[in-house]
Amino acid sequence: MDNIDVIIAGAGSAGVPAAMALGAMGLKTLVVDANPSPGQGDNKRAIGGIRATHSDPAKIRVGLRSLEIFSTWKETYGDDIEWLKGGYLFPVYREQEAYALKKLLPLQQQFGLNIDFIDPDQLQRIVPGIDAAGLLGGTFSPDDGSASPLLAINAFARKALENSARFHFNEHIEALLVEKGRVVGIRTDRGRYRAPVVVDAAGAYSRPLCATAGVDMPVIPDSHEGAITEPVARMFSCMVVDLRPGPGSKNYYFYQNIHGQVVFCITPDPPIFGTDTRETSVFLPQVAARMVALIPRLKTLRVRRVWRGCYPMSPDGSPIVGWSPEIGGLFHITGMCGQGFMLGPGMGELAARMIAGTVTDQDQAAMDIFSPARQYSKGREELK
């Protein structure tokens, strides 16, 4: 394949939206992935939540653009990606969580989020049957929602193809090719491809990929498990996020999708590092007990399937997006920390503008926050 402008390593939550945006700008883009089709890595292991409700201004802006793309996709392009506008709900039972969430509201509202702190009665109307004992209220952002990760990534891939992007599946990237301090292409198990820009969208596998060019990318895979139940009558639509820690976990979150299935996940504590995606015997009884304690009516649901995927974690919990400070022509869209699906469309557009040299004034702030050259010593985002 000749005259490639950009090669993207990875056809997942970040790589496919970036290909879609780059193609729309007229850049000849090749996406290479070892899997047989789009989104077959950790994208399909996402539970589908989409929010702009962050506490970092850069992520809020990217999240709002992503939310706009997801929520209008069917109307704009005709593909049903199972978008459901259910909102995100953070119920609180402890003063420390109430204080933390209320403290974030002015910044969140300043940057355009539709979010507020609601009282216990309002909260119980949104999630009937939620435990009322000690409930202090919570924050609710009604414009957030959910979609099918696989339907969405395939819709984005079809649009990328319409925009003249090319995909090579079942092809493993063995190394980045570097000459005189610049990336010049990739070597795969099928051959070599040359391009002046290579995008690292390899997620949990960014570190070994970049190591082939002598770059130490500080992304560490962190395993999380999820599950889905049988479909039942509508009980609630929002993503419920319980921030309280419990034995072996920090928080957990769940929602009822467009089919009526309850989809859920938990944040292990301590983290489980590595790329092992085998299910465990610990996850289901651990998270089920907590969910039933919060909403007792969930106890009769039958679980259909459990799975495990990897969050590509950066040292400070923020995405790593931008040009490599070490190798010319190497661009990173990685370290999404489990938020690649929800941030992917907006982040893909931001990356495309950076690569094409058409960034806006608003982009600059995000570029500084997400920069691979930043110092990683700051604390993690409050609402991570």
C-alpha positions as CSV (number, residue, x, y, z in Angstrom):
1,M,0.0,0.0,0.0
2,D,1.6,3.3,-1.1
3,N,1.3,6.9,-0.1
4,I,0.0,6.3,3.4
5,D,-0.3,9.5,5.5
6,V,-1.0,7.8,8.9
7,I,-0.8,4.3,10.2
8,I,-2.9,3.5,13.3
9,A,-1.8,0.6,15.5
10,G,-5.1,-0.7,16.9
11,A,-8.7,-0.9,15.7
12,G,-10.3,-0.2,19.1
13,S,-12.1,2.5,21.0
14,A,-9.4,5.1,20.2
15,G,-8.0,3.9,16.9
16,V,-11.3,3.6,14.9
17,P,-12.7,7.0,15.8
18,A,-9.3,8.5,14.9
19,A,-9.3,6.8,11.6
20,M,-12.8,8.1,10.9
21,A,-11.8,11.7,11.7
22,L,-8.5,11.5,9.8
23,G,-10.2,10.1,6.8
24,A,-12.8,12.9,6.9
25,M,-9.8,15.3,6.7
26,G,-8.6,13.6,3.6
27,L,-5.6,11.9,5.1
28,K,-4.8,8.4,3.8
29,T,-5.1,6.2,6.8
30,L,-4.3,2.5,7.4
31,V,-5.4,0.8,10.6
32,V,-3.7,-2.5,11.5
33,D,-5.0,-4.9,14.2
34,A,-4.2,-8.5,15.1
35,N,-7.9,-9.2,15.8
36,P,-10.3,-10.3,13.0
37,S,-12.6,-7.2,13.1
38,P,-13.0,-3.8,14.9
39,G,-13.3,-3.6,18.6
40,Q,-12.3,-7.2,19.3
41,G,-9.8,-6.2,22.0
42,D,-10.9,-4.4,25.2
43,N,-13.6,-2.3,23.4
44,K,-16.0,-5.2,23.4
45,R,-15.4,-5.7,27.1
46,A,-16.6,-2.2,27.9
47,I,-20.0,-2.1,29.6
48,G,-21.2,0.7,27.5
49,G,-21.5,3.7,29.8
50,I,-21.0,7.1,28.3
51,R,-20.6,10.3,30.3
52,A,-19.3,13.8,30.1
53,T,-19.5,14.0,33.9
54,H,-15.8,14.3,34.7
55,S,-14.0,16.6,37.1
56,D,-11.2,17.5,34.6
57,P,-12.1,20.4,32.1
58,A,-10.3,18.7,29.2
59,K,-12.1,15.4,29.7
60,I,-15.4,17.3,30.1
61,R,-15.0,19.0,26.7
62,V,-13.9,15.8,25.0
63,G,-16.7,13.9,26.8
64,L,-19.3,16.4,25.7
65,R,-18.3,16.1,22.1
66,S,-18.3,12.3,22.4
67,L,-21.7,12.4,23.9
68,E,-23.0,14.6,21.0
69,I,-21.6,12.0,18.5
70,F,-23.1,9.0,20.3
71,S,-26.5,10.6,20.9
72,T,-27.0,11.9,17.3
73,W,-25.4,9.0,15.4
74,K,-28.6,7.2,14.4
75,E,-30.3,10.5,13.4
76,T,-27.2,11.6,11.4
77,Y,-26.0,8.3,9.8
78,G,-28.8,5.8,10.3
79,D,-27.0,3.1,12.3
80,D,-28.7,2.0,15.5
81,I,-25.9,1.8,18.1
82,E,-28.5,1.3,20.9
83,W,-28.0,4.8,22.4
84,L,-30.0,5.2,25.6
85,K,-30.2,8.5,27.3
86,G,-30.5,7.4,30.9
87,G,-28.1,9.7,32.7
88,Y,-25.5,9.0,35.4
89,L,-26.5,8.9,39.1
90,F,-24.0,9.1,42.0
91,P,-26.1,8.3,45.2
92,V,-24.4,9.3,48.5
93,Y,-24.7,7.9,52.0
94,R,-21.7,9.6,53.6
95,E,-21.0,13.2,54.1
96,Q,-17.5,12.9,52.6
97,E,-19.0,11.9,49.2
98,A,-21.7,14.5,49.4
99,Y,-19.1,17.2,50.1
100,A,-16.8,16.0,47.3
101,L,-19.5,15.8,44.7
102,K,-21.0,19.2,45.6
103,K,-17.5,20.8,45.5
104,L,-17.2,19.7,41.8
105,L,-20.5,21.1,40.7
106,P,-19.4,24.7,40.0
107,L,-16.6,23.6,37.7
108,Q,-18.7,21.0,36.0
109,Q,-21.5,23.5,35.3
110,Q,-19.0,26.1,34.2
111,F,-17.8,23.8,31.4
112,G,-21.3,23.1,30.2
113,L,-22.4,20.0,32.1
114,N,-26.1,19.5,32.8
115,I,-25.7,18.2,36.4
116,D,-27.0,19.0,39.8
117,F,-27.2,17.6,43.3
118,I,-30.7,16.1,43.9
119,D,-32.5,15.3,47.2
120,P,-33.3,11.7,48.3
121,D,-36.9,11.9,47.1
122,Q,-35.9,12.9,43.6
123,L,-33.3,10.2,43.6
124,Q,-35.7,7.5,44.6
125,R,-38.0,8.5,41.8
126,I,-35.2,7.9,39.3
127,V,-34.2,4.6,40.9
128,P,-37.3,3.1,42.6
129,G,-36.4,0.7,45.4
130,I,-32.9,2.1,46.1
131,D,-32.0,1.8,49.8
132,A,-33.4,4.9,51.6
133,A,-31.7,4.3,54.9
134,G,-29.1,7.1,55.3
135,L,-29.5,8.3,51.7
136,L,-28.3,12.0,51.5
137,G,-29.1,12.5,47.8
138,G,-26.7,12.5,45.0
139,T,-25.6,14.1,41.7
140,F,-27.5,13.3,38.5
141,S,-26.5,14.2,34.9
142,P,-29.5,13.3,32.7
143,D,-27.8,13.8,29.4
144,D,-25.3,11.0,29.9
145,G,-26.2,7.5,28.7
146,S,-25.1,4.2,27.2
147,A,-24.7,2.5,23.8
148,S,-23.5,-0.9,22.5
149,P,-19.7,-0.9,22.3
150,L,-19.7,-3.4,19.4
151,L,-22.5,-1.8,17.4
152,A,-20.9,1.7,17.9
153,I,-17.3,0.6,16.9
154,N,-18.6,-1.1,13.8
155,A,-20.6,1.9,12.8
156,F,-17.6,4.1,13.3
157,A,-15.5,1.6,11.2
158,R,-18.0,1.7,8.4
159,K,-17.9,5.5,8.4
160,A,-14.1,5.4,8.4
161,L,-14.2,3.1,5.3
162,E,-16.5,5.6,3.6
163,N,-13.9,8.2,4.4
164,S,-11.3,6.1,2.5
165,A,-9.5,4.6,5.6
166,R,-8.2,1.1,5.1
167,F,-8.2,-1.7,7.6
168,H,-5.8,-4.7,7.8
169,F,-7.1,-7.3,10.3
170,N,-5.5,-10.5,11.5
171,E,-2.2,-8.8,11.1
172,H,0.2,-8.5,14.1
173,I,2.5,-5.5,14.4
174,E,6.0,-6.7,15.3
175,A,7.8,-3.4,15.6
176,L,7.7,0.3,14.9
177,L,10.3,1.3,12.2
178,V,12.6,4.2,13.2
179,E,15.2,6.0,11.1
180,K,17.3,8.9,12.3
181,G,15.1,9.6,15.3
182,R,11.8,9.5,13.4
183,V,9.2,6.8,13.0
184,V,8.9,5.8,9.3
185,G,6.4,3.0,9.5
186,I,5.7,-0.5,11.0
187,R,6.8,-4.1,10.4
188,T,4.1,-6.7,10.7
189,D,4.0,-10.5,10.3
190,R,2.9,-9.8,6.7
191,G,5.3,-7.1,5.6
192,R,6.3,-3.4,6.0
193,Y,4.3,-0.2,5.6
194,R,5.8,3.2,5.5
195,A,4.2,6.5,6.7
196,P,5.4,9.7,8.2
197,V,3.0,9.3,11.2
198,V,2.3,6.2,13.3
199,V,-0.4,6.4,15.9
200,D,-0.1,4.2,19.0
201,A,-3.7,3.3,19.8
202,A,-2.7,0.0,21.3
203,G,-4.3,0.5,24.7
204,A,-3.2,-2.2,27.2
205,Y,-0.4,-3.2,24.7
206,S,1.0,0.3,24.1
207,R,4.0,-0.3,26.3
208,P,5.4,-3.3,24.4
209,L,4.6,-1.7,21.1
210,C,6.4,1.5,21.9
211,A,9.4,-0.4,23.4
212,T,10.2,-1.6,19.9
213,A,11.1,2.0,19.1
214,G,13.0,2.5,22.4
215,V,10.1,4.5,24.0
216,D,9.0,3.6,27.5
217,M,5.2,4.3,27.5
218,P,4.0,4.2,31.1
219,V,0.8,2.4,30.5
220,I,0.0,-0.6,32.8
221,P,-2.9,-3.0,32.1
222,D,-5.4,-3.2,35.0
223,S,-7.9,-6.0,34.9
224,H,-11.6,-5.4,35.6
225,E,-14.6,-7.8,35.4
226,G,-18.1,-7.1,34.2
227,A,-21.3,-9.1,33.8
228,I,-24.8,-8.9,32.2
229,T,-28.1,-10.3,33.4
230,E,-31.1,-11.7,31.6
231,P,-33.5,-9.0,30.2
232,V,-36.3,-7.9,32.6
233,A,-38.9,-5.1,32.7
234,R,-37.6,-1.6,33.0
235,M,-36.6,-0.7,36.5
236,F,-34.2,2.2,35.8
237,S,-32.1,3.5,32.9
238,C,-29.3,5.5,34.5
239,M,-25.9,4.3,35.4
240,V,-25.8,4.0,39.2
241,V,-22.3,4.6,40.6
242,D,-21.8,3.8,44.3
243,L,-18.6,5.5,45.4
244,R,-18.3,3.7,48.8
245,P,-15.4,1.3,49.1
246,G,-16.0,-2.3,50.2
247,P,-13.9,-5.3,51.0
248,G,-11.6,-5.9,47.9
249,S,-13.1,-3.0,45.9
250,K,-13.3,0.8,45.6
251,N,-16.6,1.3,43.9
252,Y,-19.0,-0.4,41.6
253,Y,-21.5,0.7,38.9
254,F,-24.4,-0.7,36.9
255,Y,-27.3,0.2,34.6
256,Q,-30.1,-1.3,32.7
257,N,-29.5,-1.3,29.0
258,I,-31.9,-0.7,26.1
259,H,-32.9,-4.5,26.2
260,G,-33.6,-4.5,29.9
261,Q,-30.4,-6.3,30.9
262,V,-28.5,-5.1,33.9
263,V,-24.8,-4.6,33.1
264,F,-22.4,-4.1,35.9
265,C,-18.7,-3.8,36.9
266,I,-16.5,-3.3,40.0
267,T,-13.2,-1.5,40.7
268,P,-10.9,-3.9,42.5
269,D,-8.7,-2.7,45.3
270,P,-5.9,-3.4,45.3
271,P,-5.7,-3.2,41.5
272,I,-5.1,-6.5,39.5
273,F,-2.4,-5.6,37.1
274,G,-1.7,-7.7,33.9
275,T,-3.4,-8.8,30.8
276,D,-5.0,-12.0,32.1
277,T,-8.7,-11.9,30.9
278,R,-9.9,-15.1,32.5
279,E,-12.9,-14.7,34.8
280,T,-12.5,-15.2,38.5
281,S,-14.7,-16.8,41.2
282,V,-14.4,-13.7,43.4
283,F,-16.1,-11.1,41.2
284,L,-19.7,-12.2,41.0
285,P,-20.5,-12.9,44.7
286,Q,-18.5,-9.7,45.6
287,V,-20.4,-7.3,43.4
288,A,-23.8,-9.0,43.6
289,A,-23.9,-8.7,47.4
290,R,-23.2,-5.0,47.1
291,M,-25.8,-4.4,44.4
292,V,-28.5,-6.2,46.2
293,A,-27.8,-4.3,49.4
294,L,-28.3,-1.1,47.5
295,I,-31.3,-2.2,45.4
296,P,-32.9,-5.3,47.0
297,R,-35.2,-6.1,44.1
298,L,-32.1,-7.0,42.0
299,K,-31.7,-10.3,44.0
300,T,-34.0,-12.3,41.7
301,L,-32.0,-11.5,38.5
302,R,-30.1,-14.3,36.7
303,V,-26.7,-13.5,35.4
304,R,-26.1,-14.6,31.8
305,R,-22.4,-14.0,31.3
306,V,-19.3,-12.6,33.0
307,W,-16.1,-11.4,31.4
308,R,-12.8,-9.6,32.1
309,G,-10.9,-6.9,30.3
310,C,-8.1,-4.5,30.8
311,Y,-8.0,-0.8,31.6
312,P,-4.8,0.8,30.1
313,M,-3.8,2.9,33.1
314,S,-1.6,6.0,33.0
315,P,0.3,7.0,36.1
316,D,-2.1,9.9,36.9
317,G,-5.3,8.5,35.6
318,S,-5.6,10.8,32.6
319,P,-5.4,9.8,28.9
320,I,-2.0,10.1,27.1
321,V,-2.7,11.9,23.8
322,G,-0.1,13.7,21.7
323,W,3.3,13.6,20.0
324,S,6.0,11.5,21.5
325,P,8.7,13.8,23.0
326,E,11.3,11.1,22.1
327,I,10.5,9.9,18.6
328,G,9.4,12.2,15.7
329,G,6.2,11.2,14.0
330,L,5.0,8.9,16.8
331,F,1.6,10.0,18.1
332,H,-0.1,8.4,21.2
333,I,-3.8,7.9,21.9
334,T,-3.6,5.6,24.8
335,G,-3.8,5.3,28.6
336,M,-7.6,5.9,28.5
337,C,-7.9,4.3,32.0
338,G,-11.1,2.4,31.2
339,Q,-12.8,5.4,29.5
340,G,-11.7,4.7,25.9
341,F,-15.2,3.9,24.7
342,M,-16.9,6.9,26.2
343,L,-14.2,9.4,25.2
344,G,-13.2,7.7,21.9
345,P,-15.2,9.8,19.3
346,G,-14.2,13.2,20.8
347,M,-10.6,12.1,21.4
348,G,-10.4,10.8,17.9
349,E,-11.3,14.2,16.5
350,L,-8.9,15.9,18.8
351,A,-6.1,13.6,17.7
352,A,-6.9,14.1,14.1
353,R,-6.8,17.9,14.5
354,M,-3.4,17.6,16.2
355,I,-2.0,15.4,13.5
356,A,-3.4,17.6,10.7
357,G,-2.2,20.8,12.4
358,T,-5.6,22.3,12.7
359,V,-6.0,22.6,16.5
360,T,-8.2,25.3,18.0
361,D,-7.6,27.5,21.1
362,Q,-9.8,25.2,23.2
363,D,-7.7,22.2,22.0
364,Q,-4.6,23.7,23.5
365,A,-5.6,23.2,27.1
366,A,-6.5,19.6,26.5
367,M,-3.2,19.0,24.7
368,D,-1.3,20.3,27.7
369,I,-3.3,18.1,30.1
370,F,-3.0,14.9,28.0
371,S,0.5,15.5,26.8
372,P,2.9,12.5,26.8
373,A,5.6,15.0,28.0
374,R,3.7,16.0,31.1
375,Q,4.8,15.3,34.6
376,Y,2.9,12.4,36.1
377,S,3.3,13.4,39.8
378,K,-0.1,15.0,40.3
379,G,-3.0,13.3,42.1
380,R,-5.6,11.4,40.1
381,E,-8.8,13.1,38.9
382,E,-11.3,13.4,41.7
383,L,-14.1,11.7,39.8
384,K,-12.0,8.9,38.2
